[in-house]
Amino acid sequence: MVPWNPPSDAEMRAVFSVLRPFEPLARPVFHGFENLPEERPLLFVGNHTIYGILDVPFLYAELYRRAGILLRGLGDHMHFHVPGWRDMISRYGVVHGTRANCARLMEQGECVLVFPGGAREVTRRRGERHTLIWKERIGFAKMALQHRCTIVPFSAVGIDDAFDILIDANDIERTVLGAVRRRLGIREDAIPPIARSFRPERLYFRIGRPVRVERFEGRTDDEAAWEVRRAVEAEVNAGINWLLEARDADPHRHRGLARVSR
């Protein structure tokens, strides 16, 4: 088992209290909650947005508020090197993103959160807004197959629109800092972009149609995993496109929002 005592009601109220001052700015909109399956475990798979943590708390809180779901996030190991931060995210369910931890959570019937794009999707480059950067990763699909775990694709739009990137990792790699990074062995996907401005944007979320794996009858081979991954990827992309259209049609998208320059 992955030992964990779920947050108390008081601790969850603290989450809502922290988010409340930001709600008038983010004004999050949620779609597709009727697609949430009843069975457990569930694997929530979606697109990571720039900087990675600016919209996830709203989804986390809304899933708990509406469906009583406490997400167990599979976190990048970098998070656990930061004192204080690692204690806070661990308290609210995040674990080291390993296959062993994922397997244990699924065996316990938990609702697991994973971003196949990982840190690389967080450290976006110019021209990568609303783009999935999943490389050749099929690990999440294999875990779902092995544990007969239904996948819940979800999509998020808003934060990628809020930043205009001035310098990204590609720029840094062409400077002396790139050579220093390579010499020190720092991961390239750990280099965040530098934005020239922040433009408050409304946040939009959509829960997609679940991807069930029963039809694979216990298969865990790469071919089956790729088929599952393509189905999930298609649903996440469809959700992004749907949200972009909803965003563009929203007459209240920018109401009450002002530009903040750095």
N, C-alpha and C positions, 0 to 999 in steps of 0.2 A: 504493500500500500504506500501511497504518497501521504504522509501524515499532515493533517491540516484541520483546524477547527474553523468552520465557516465564520465570516464576520457576523457579529451580532446585529440586531435591528438598529441599535444605537450607532454602530460603526457604519452601517449602510446609510443611515440618516446623515452621517457626517459627509459621506460622498455627495449626497444631494445638496447639502449645505455648501460644499466647496464649489459645486457646479453652478449653483443658483445665480451668483453674480455674473456669470458668463453667458447665461441663457438668453438674456436680451440681445447680446451681441451675436451669438451663434444661431439662435432661434431654430434649433434642429427640427427637421421634418423626417418622419419615419413612415416607410411603406412596406407592405408585404408581411406583416406580422401574422396574417392568416396562413402563411406558408409554413409556420413553425410546426415540426412534427411532434407527436406525443411521445414517441419512443425515445429510449436512452440506450447507449450513449449517443451524443451528437458531436460532430466535428464542424465547427464554424470556420469557413475558409473565405478570405476576402482580399481586397486590394489594400496594401499599405499606402498611406499618403505621406507627403513630404513631412519630415521631422518626426513622424510616427506616433506621437502621443497626444496630438491636439484634438482629435475627434473620437478616438477609441473610448475615453471615459463616458462620453454621452451614450454610445451604444451599450456599453457595459451597464450603465445605470438604467437605461430604458428596458433592456432585457429583464433585469431584475424587477423593475416596477410593474411591467405588463405581464411577464410570464414566470416570475419567480426563478429565473435562470441566473446562476452565478457562474460566469465564464471562468475557466481555468486556462489562462494564457500560457503558451509555450514561448518563453522569452529568450532573446539573444543573450549569450553569456556576458556580453559587455555590461548589461544592466546590473549584474550581480557583483561588479567591481566597484560600484558607487555606494559608499556608506550612507545609510539613511534611506536612500531611494530603494535599495534592494530589500530593506526590511518592510517598507510600505507596500511594494508590489507583491511581495511574498504573502503579506497579511491578506491581500485581496485576491489571492489565488494563483499568481504567476509562479511558474516553476522553470527551471533550466530546460531549454528546448532540446531534449534528447529523446531518442526513440524509446528508451526504457521508461522515462517518465510519461510519455504519451501513452504507451501500452498500459501502464498501471492506472492512469486516469480513465482510460476506456474500460478497463476491467472493473473499475469502481462505478461505472455508469455515469461519468461526469460529462459536462458540456465543455469541450476543449476548443480553444481558439488558436488558430495558426495562420500566419501570413507567409505563403510560399516564397514571396519576393524578399522577405527578410530585410536585413539592413540595406541591401542594394536598392530596394524600392523606396526606402526612407530617404536615402541620400541621392535624391533625384538630380539629374542633369537638366540643362535647358532643353526644351522640346520634348520632355517626357511626361507632361501632365496627363493624368488619367490613363496611363499606360501600365499594363502588367509586365513585370520583369521577373518572370519565374524561372528563367534559364531552362535547364533540363531536369528540374526537380520533380520527382514523382513519389518522394518519401511519404507525404501525407496521404496519397492515394493508396499506397501499400499498407499503411497502418489501418486505414478504413477497411480495406479488403480483409486483412488478417483478423480484425475484430468485429467484422460485420457491422460497422458503424455508419449510420446515415450521415451524409455530408450536407451541411446547410450553407450554400453559397450566399455571400452578401456583398454589397457594393456601397462605396462611400464617395461622395463628391462634395467639394467645397473648399477644403484646405489647400488643395493643389492650385486653386484659383487665387488664393489669398496672398501668394508670394511671387514676386518677380526676382528670379535668380540673377545675381550679378556675377558670382564666381562659383564654379562647380568643381568637382574632383578632377575633371579632364583638364581644366585650366591649371590647377595646382600641380598635376603630374608633369606639366611642361616647364615647371619652375624648379629652383633648387630645393624647394620644400618637398617636391615629389621624390627627389633623390634621397632626402633625409628620411622620408617615410619608408622607402624601400630598405634603406640601411637599417632602420630601427625595427623593421618587420611589422609595422602598423598596417592593419588591413585597409585596403583601398576603400572598401564599402563602409569604413568608419569615418570617412571624411565628409562632413555635412556641407551642403551648399551654403553660400552666404547670399542672403537676399537684400536687394536694395530698398525694398519697401514691404509693408504689410497692408493688405487691403481687406478689411473685414468682409467675410462672405458667409452667407447662410449655409448651414450644413444639411446635407441630404443623405439619407440612408435607405437602402432597400434590401429586404430579405428575399432571396430568390427561391425558386422551386427546388425542393430537396433532391439530392442525387442518392439513390439507394443502390446498394451493392449486392443484394441477395441474388440477383440473376447470375452473378459470376460463380456461384456455388463453391465458394471456398478457394477460388483461384487467387494467387498472389504474385503471378508472374508479371514481368515488365509490360507485356502486351495488354494485359487486363488493367494494370496501373495506368498506362498511358490513355486507355479508353476512358477511365474514370477521370483522370486529370483533364482531358479535353472537354468532357461534359461539364465539369466544374468551371473550367476557364471560360467556356462559352457562356455559361450562366452569369458569371461575374461580369464579363464584358457586356453582355446584354443589359445587366443591371446598371452599369456605368452609363451606357448610351441612353437608357430609359431615364435615368436621373438627370443627365445633361439636358434632355428635352424638357423634363419637368422644371428644371432650374431656369431654362430660357423662357419658359411660359409662365413663370411665377411672377405675378405683378408686385409681390411684396419682397422680392429677392433682396433689394438694396434699401428698402425702407428703413430709415433710422440708422443706417450704417454710414460711417464716415471714413475717409482715407487717413491712415496714420503713416507718415513717412519716417524712415530711419535716418 
